[in-house]
């Protein structure tokens, strides 16, 4: 997948088009990601010890990875990513626009 936890992304299509957020969870098996404050869904929860009052809870729902595009930390634009092999043998993601390394760690 071209996304990782902690990346900042922009939504390309759907009702949340143009919004930016931080990736909270990535699921490569289903090719989906959960983005902070994007694609909010209402869940009805019955009272429990964790939530004694119960009621309607808003939480993020998964969005398909093809509808998300990574924002480059260097140039600040939505970009496609490439992969590069460094001299020490590490694989890193690179920005296709500015050719800078995207990975934080």
ABEGO torsion letter per residue (X at the ends): XABBBGBBBBBABEAABGBBBBBABBBAAAGBBBBBGBGBBBBBBBBBAABAAEEBBBBBBBBBAAABBBBBAAAGBBBBBBBBBBAAGBBBBBBAAAGBBABAX
